[in-house]
Amino acid sequence: MTVERAPGYIHTFSPAEQRRLIDQALFLEPYHHTGIDFAGCQSILEVGCGVGAQMSLLLRRWPGARFTGVDQSETQIARARQTLARALAEGRAELHLVPGERLAFKDASFDGACVFWVFEHAPQPLPILREILRVLKPGGVLFATEVFDQALHVFPRSAAIEVYFQAFMALQTEFGGEPNIGIRMPGLLAQAGFSDIAITDVSPTLDARMTEPTARRAFLDYFQTLLLSGSGPLLERGRVKQHVIDGLRQDFARLNDDPAAVFSFGAKQVRGIKPRA
Ligand SMILES: C[S@@+](CC[C@H](N)C(=O)[O-])C[C@H]1O[C@@H](n2cnc3c(N)ncnc32)[C@H](O)[C@@H]1O
């Protein structure tokens, strides 16, 4: 199997990373899908649908809607065809290999649109937002969920996580992405022409309220895996040393054992409406 070379994509397109996207969408569903309201929407577009992880949740959550996914990566779309095989066969979903900057759809084609974790990797978010606005019907709604990495908070402090995450953000920025794009999203939607813009903090957070050991372990395991999904490119380029990664693993284990620990990962969800003219 050939794996797409992606020098500018920190997470890589490896099969393990594709599986991580499926696990990620499911794990984060309670944080990032409960605020999305597609009531009354019959046709919904997802830009940067990746391997179809979010669309499989959306199909379950919005049974009356039909979904169209686009991604610029052939490898991701091929994997999405497997994830969404049933919905594709039933005609509830379709997939297109196109970039978000050039959506191959007529004006006013969709009632709703959504984007998860794509603008953080896009050197130019505005052309994508303008295309989404074009293909939405007047009154159509966009929900975009994006990272705000500088809000990462770890208590007690972990030097290893801080050093590692700084290197992670720096490399993502070098690749043309923007690790703090979440906080800029309302302004970008306004620049693109959306109205009724609202932003919600949707940062997954572990603190002393989470007492169930399995839930704590799953939460910390998920974020350790997310951070380490960039370890290949970081190690290859000498941006982090192995001892930092070892230290990060030890500190995640310490957080798990500390009932007062806090781990909060910054994320924002923004909603905008296409004006009715
Ligand atoms: C982190 S993955 C997220 C995938 C999916 N949204 C999810 O949450 O599982 C980012 C995806 O955005 C895609 N992508 C990045 N820039 C894009 C663009 N300009 N147009 C279309 N897809 C893009 C990548 O190929 C990748 O599949």
The ligand as an ORCA input file, in Angstrom:
! r2SCAN-3c Opt
* xyz 0 1
  C      -6.807     16.671     10.880
  S      -7.588     16.065      9.443
  C      -9.295     16.180      9.953
  C     -10.187     15.307      9.169
  C     -11.660     15.343      9.593
  N     -12.200     16.670      9.491
  C     -11.819     14.815     11.002
  O     -12.080     15.589     11.923
  O     -11.668     13.598     11.182
  C      -7.452     17.417      8.273
  C      -7.990     17.057      6.890
  O      -8.117     18.261      6.127
  C      -7.740     17.983      4.800
  N      -7.424     19.272      4.183
  C      -6.471     20.151      4.565
  N      -6.512     21.255      3.789
  C      -7.533     21.066      2.909
  C      -8.089     21.845      1.863
  N      -7.588     23.045      1.548
  N      -9.123     21.348      1.157
  C      -9.636     20.120      1.456
  N      -9.154     19.336      2.431
  C      -8.118     19.802      3.162
  C      -6.577     17.017      4.935
  O      -6.353     16.283      3.737
  C      -7.048     16.140      6.084
  O      -7.804     15.042      5.614
*
